């Protein structure tokens, strides 16, 4: 019993004589409130609802609380890629010699477009790379063309191959052109911007150059080939519809092209007006 009383007296004495121990003073006094953070790469202050609270928290840089685009305000350039296919009728118009012999044919194009949007996504500069194949039959006038074939590196006015012995002129059966192209264009969005979650309309114009090969088959015998160059200009209108992370589009394109060629061993330039149906996807 005496032991319990003695133990209680000792606890009471320690409690009455105890005092608070001072802690080490901080080397720098805190500043309240803390200064407002500024946006990365710019001197403008962030909006009030994005500033850090006085009580602390993770910074916007750590939690990636930034806008979609880097760089100073007004200088962002969102970039998208687009793959497309288009096919349609190719109608020869004007031109010289060969163009007058060709009938309406068929063209198929496949390519990739890079779209450099403005920040509101209402318009974009477009860089287009593609490959196009155009096939047209002939026989409109069945004109006979003088063609000189080469045999073992020597020019011969008389073709001696079987099926063409004694012939110096030939009529065209069909024409086939395959070219790779590079162009620059401009797209505009009507009503809604390109990143809207609903269907939207766009239209655009573009132009550029092409380089490739040309093959002409003859009704009587064989074929000849040549390297050709071309320029083109076109306009298109499309409707876009988003699905998950993709944006699909379909539309119509009108194009004019002029091709320089001397495949008939004389001026054989061709002009075409083409009407395409287009489909593609942007990501």
LOTIKE-136032 format. One line per field, with one value per residue (C-alpha): residue in one letter; x, y, z. Coordinates in Angstrom, 1 decimal. Layout:
residu = (A|...)
X = (X|...)
Y = (Y|...)
Z = (Z|...)
***
This chain:
residu = (X|X|X|X|X|X|X|X|X|X|X|X|X|X|X|X|X|X|X|X|X|X|X|X|X|X|X|X|X|X|X|X|X|X|X|X|X|X|X|X|X|X|X|X|X|X|X|X|X|X|X|X|X|X|X|X|X|X|X|X|X|X|X|X|X|X|X|X|X|X|X|X|X|X|X|X|X|X|X|X|X|X|X|X|X|X|X|X|X|X|X|X|X|X|X|X|X|X|X|X|X|X|X|X|X|X|X|X|X|X|X|X|X|X|X|X|X|X|X|X|X|X|X|X|X|X|X|X|X|X|X|X|X|X|X|X|X|X|X|X|X|X|X|X|X|X|X|X|X|X|X|X|X|X|X|X|X|X|X|X|X|X|X|X|X|X|X|X|X|X|X|X|X|X|X|X|X|X|X|X|X|X|X|X|X|X|X|X|X|X|X|X|X|X|X|X|X|X|X|X|X|X|X|X|X|X|X|X|X|X|X|X|X|X|X|X|X|X|X|X|X|X|X|X|X|X|X|X|X|X|X|X|X|X|X|X|X|X|X|X|X|X|X|X|X|X|X|X|X|X|X|X|X|X|X|X|X|X|X|X|X|X|X|X|X|X|X|X|X|X|X|X|X|X|X|X|X|X|X|X|X|X|X)
X = (0.0|2.8|4.5|1.4|1.3|5.0|4.6|1.7|3.6|6.5|4.3|2.6|6.0|7.3|4.1|4.3|8.0|7.8|8.3|8.0|11.3|11.9|12.2|14.9|13.8|13.5|16.3|13.8|10.5|7.5|5.8|2.0|0.3|2.7|3.3|1.1|2.7|3.1|2.4|5.4|7.3|5.2|5.1|1.3|-0.3|-2.4|-6.2|-7.3|-8.9|-5.5|-3.4|-2.0|-3.9|-1.9|-2.0|0.2|-0.5|1.2|2.2|0.4|3.7|3.6|-0.1|0.1|-2.5|-1.8|-3.5|-3.4|-0.5|3.0|4.5|3.5|-0.2|-1.3|1.7|0.4|0.1|-1.8|-0.7|-2.9|-2.4|-4.9|-5.0|-7.3|-8.4|-10.2|-11.5|-13.5|-13.8|-11.0|-12.1|-9.5|-9.9|-7.8|-4.2|-2.5|-2.4|-2.8|-5.4|-7.7|-7.5|-8.4|-11.8|-13.0|-11.1|-10.7|-8.3|-7.4|-5.4|-4.1|-2.2|-1.4|-2.1|-0.5|-2.8|-1.4|-4.3|-4.7|-5.5|-9.4|-9.2|-11.2|-8.6|-5.4|-2.5|-2.2|0.8|-0.3|1.8|0.1|0.3|-2.2|-2.9|-5.0|-6.1|-7.9|-8.8|-8.3|-9.8|-11.9|-10.5|-8.2|-5.5|-2.3|0.9|4.4|6.4|10.1|11.2|14.7|16.3|19.6|20.2|19.7|16.8|14.8|12.0|10.7|9.4|10.4|8.7|6.1|2.6|4.1|6.2|6.1|4.2|5.5|2.3|0.2|-3.1|-3.4|-5.2|-5.0|-2.9|-1.8|-0.1|1.3|2.7|3.7|2.7|3.4|1.1|0.2|-3.4|-5.7|-8.8|-11.6|-14.2|-17.8|-20.0|-18.0|-14.2|-12.3|-12.1|-15.9|-17.5|-20.2|-20.4|-18.9|-18.3|-15.1|-13.9|-10.4|-8.3|-4.8|-2.3|1.1|3.3|3.7|6.4|6.1|5.9|3.5|2.8|0.9|-0.3|-0.9|-3.6|-1.3|1.7|3.6|3.9|6.2|7.0|8.1|8.9|6.4|5.7|2.4|0.8|-2.6|-5.1|-8.2|-11.0|-12.9|-15.8|-16.2|-18.3|-16.5|-17.9|-15.9|-15.8|-13.8|-10.3|-10.8|-12.4|-13.7|-14.6|-16.2|-16.8|-16.3|-13.2|-12.9|-9.4|-7.7|-4.3|-1.9|0.7|3.7|4.6|6.3|5.6|4.4|7.8|6.0|4.2|1.7|0.5|-2.7|-5.2|-7.8|-10.8|-11.4|-14.3|-13.4|-15.4|-13.2|-13.0|-10.5|-9.6|-7.8|-6.0)
Y = (0.0|2.3|1.4|2.5|5.9|6.5|5.7|8.1|10.9|10.5|10.7|13.9|15.5|14.8|16.3|19.5|20.1|19.3|22.2|22.5|22.0|24.7|23.5|24.8|27.9|27.6|29.2|31.1|32.5|31.2|33.6|33.7|33.6|31.9|33.7|32.8|30.2|31.1|29.0|27.1|29.0|32.2|35.2|35.2|34.0|30.9|31.3|31.6|28.1|26.5|28.2|26.2|26.4|28.0|24.6|23.0|20.2|18.8|21.2|21.4|20.3|17.0|16.3|17.5|20.1|21.9|22.8|20.6|22.4|23.5|26.8|30.4|31.3|31.8|29.8|26.2|24.1|20.8|18.2|15.3|12.6|11.3|8.3|8.4|6.5|7.9|6.6|8.0|8.9|10.6|12.5|13.6|17.2|19.4|18.4|17.2|14.1|11.4|13.2|13.3|9.5|8.6|7.8|8.4|6.2|5.4|6.8|5.4|7.4|6.5|8.9|10.4|14.0|15.9|18.6|21.6|23.1|26.5|26.4|26.7|23.8|25.7|25.6|23.8|23.8|20.4|18.6|15.7|12.7|10.2|7.8|7.8|5.4|6.4|3.9|5.0|3.0|4.5|4.1|7.3|8.0|4.9|7.2|5.6|6.8|6.3|4.6|3.7|0.7|0.0|-3.4|-4.2|-0.5|0.4|2.4|0.7|2.3|-1.2|-3.3|-6.9|-8.5|-11.1|-9.6|-6.2|-7.1|-4.4|-1.9|1.5|3.0|1.7|2.5|2.9|0.3|1.9|4.2|3.7|6.3|5.8|8.8|9.8|13.3|15.9|18.9|21.7|22.7|24.5|23.1|25.0|23.7|24.9|25.3|23.2|22.8|19.7|18.4|18.5|15.3|15.4|15.3|18.4|19.7|20.8|22.0|22.6|23.4|22.0|21.7|20.3|18.2|14.6|12.4|8.9|6.6|6.2|3.1|3.0|-0.4|-0.7|-2.7|-4.3|-5.1|-4.3|-1.1|1.8|3.5|7.0|9.1|11.9|14.9|16.5|19.4|19.3|21.5|20.3|21.1|18.8|18.7|16.1|15.2|13.9|11.7|10.7|7.2|6.5|7.8|8.0|10.5|9.0|11.1|10.7|13.2|14.3|15.8|17.6|17.7|19.1|17.7|18.4|15.8|16.4|13.4|12.5|8.8|8.8|10.2|13.5|15.9|13.7|15.9|15.0|17.1|15.4|16.4|13.8|13.4|11.3|9.7|9.9|8.1|8.1|8.3|10.8|10.1)
Z = (0.0|0.9|-2.4|-4.4|-2.6|-3.2|-6.9|-7.2|-5.5|-7.9|-11.0|-9.6|-8.9|-12.5|-14.0|-11.9|-12.7|-16.4|-19.0|-22.8|-24.7|-27.4|-31.0|-33.4|-35.3|-39.1|-41.1|-43.3|-42.2|-44.3|-46.6|-46.4|-48.8|-51.3|-54.6|-57.6|-59.9|-63.6|-66.6|-68.1|-70.8|-70.4|-68.0|-67.7|-64.5|-64.4|-63.8|-60.1|-60.1|-61.1|-58.4|-55.5|-52.2|-49.2|-47.5|-50.2|-52.7|-55.8|-58.5|-61.9|-63.5|-61.5|-62.0|-65.7|-65.1|-68.4|-71.6|-74.7|-76.3|-75.3|-76.0|-75.6|-75.9|-79.5|-80.9|-80.5|-83.6|-83.1|-85.6|-86.9|-89.5|-92.0|-94.3|-97.3|-100.5|-103.4|-106.7|-109.6|-113.3|-115.1|-118.2|-120.8|-122.0|-124.2|-124.5|-127.7|-129.8|-127.1|-125.1|-128.1|-128.5|-124.9|-123.5|-120.0|-117.6|-114.0|-111.3|-107.9|-105.3|-101.8|-99.6|-96.2|-95.1|-92.3|-90.9|-89.0|-87.1|-85.5|-81.8|-82.2|-84.7|-87.3|-90.2|-91.0|-93.4|-95.2|-96.6|-98.8|-100.1|-102.4|-105.3|-108.2|-111.0|-114.0|-116.7|-119.9|-123.0|-126.5|-129.9|-130.2|-133.6|-134.1|-135.3|-136.6|-134.9|-136.4|-133.6|-133.8|-131.7|-130.5|-131.1|-129.4|-128.8|-132.5|-133.9|-136.6|-138.6|-139.5|-136.6|-137.3|-134.3|-135.0|-135.5|-136.6|-139.6|-142.2|-140.0|-139.2|-137.6|-134.7|-133.1|-129.3|-127.2|-123.7|-121.5|-118.0|-115.8|-112.2|-110.4|-106.9|-105.8|-103.1|-102.5|-100.2|-99.2|-96.8|-95.0|-93.3|-90.9|-91.1|-88.0|-85.6|-85.0|-86.0|-82.4|-81.8|-80.6|-83.3|-87.1|-88.9|-92.4|-94.0|-97.4|-98.8|-101.8|-102.7|-105.5|-106.2|-108.5|-109.5|-111.1|-112.5|-115.5|-118.5|-120.5|-123.8|-125.2|-128.9|-130.7|-133.2|-130.9|-127.8|-125.7|-125.0|-121.7|-120.7|-117.6|-117.1|-114.9|-113.9|-112.0|-110.4|-108.5|-106.7|-104.2|-101.9|-99.4|-96.7|-93.7|-90.6|-87.9|-84.8|-83.3|-80.2|-80.9|-84.6|-87.0|-90.2|-93.2|-96.6|-99.4|-103.0|-104.7|-108.1|-109.6|-112.8|-113.9|-116.7|-117.7|-119.9|-122.0|-125.3|-125.1|-128.8|-129.8|-130.3|-128.0|-126.1|-123.3|-121.5|-119.5|-117.2|-115.1|-112.3|-110.0|-106.9|-104.1|-101.0|-97.7|-94.9|-91.2|-89.0|-85.8)
***
